[in-house]
Amino acid sequence: MHAAKDTKAKTKAPAKTHEVQPGDNLWKLAREHGCTVADLREANGMTPEDALVIGRDIDVGACIAKGKAARAKLGAAVGSGGDQRRYKVASGDTLSRIARKHHTSVEELRALNDLEGSLIRVGQVLVVPGREPRTIRLLTGQSRGRPTHGWLHDPSRLPHSSHYLRRRPERTYASAHLVDHTLNAIDRARDQHPGLHRLAIGDLSDEDGGPLSGHHSHQSGRDIDIGFYYRQRPANYPKEFARATKDNLDADATWALVEALVRTSGKDGGVEKIFLDYEVQGWLYAAARKDGWSKKRLREVFQYPDGRYAKHGMIRHEPKHDDHLHVRFRCVDADESCK
Ligand SMILES: [Zn+2]
């Protein structure tokens, strides 16, 4: 009837309809077609008060398109046997809190776990999108002595990956637990921020450890230099580190990486310290606050906002660390040769 309206309609998702059958409900239809209940309602101009009318055609085309996009975004986690992790429900958890924590939606969690409502119980194991973390190898005898005066025996190596670039492959040797904790942290950042660009990896240690040119530490396989994530990947990155600015740093994604590293600190061989420019700490601090971390908890993570000489926080200011994180891992508890 109206030409303008017709043209507009053609650019929308292809119309595909479903005739409502007895026993249908919005959850079921959303799950069958891969989108969320909210998507279905939106495509059909329904409010939460509207009931499904048997015999009515509802548009599922937009739902199918949205479902495809969501699956691509989640790394095909939904419905294809793709990457999935398990999460054990803790006291105080709600579905929406778990969804937020894993950067997914309540609808996706319901679909992944075949839940109808919002009732979950403490101790229940839920499937959440993302890669299952690898088991941390806790080998003894690899890291000998101290980071500033030590060496490496029978080293492990950070493998080649499409998720990062090893700038100097001859300096990618380390203790096994550093490699495993680091890979898990990078996976976690990528789970939370699908589509991240490659990360620059600087030096770890060389094959037998010991003094490494350009560094004071990095001698015993417990240090690694890791670049940042950027809103727009700088021209020479990841071949070169790039200085962070308030405008170019992707503070949310970089915080996701730092957060995953910080969370290893309670585990055997986890992160001991991170050296990072004070100003960059401030930008990540803001991202962490936005992410729901309290000021009290962040006091254990950052020196910010108490100045670059503050004596708290596992992240400490170091000059010339405005283009990478220098991450130091602890010794494996049972390893007596590691200092
Ligand atoms: Zn370093």
Residues whose N, C-alpha, C, O or C-beta is under 5 A from the ligand:
A	BS01	ZN	D225 H326
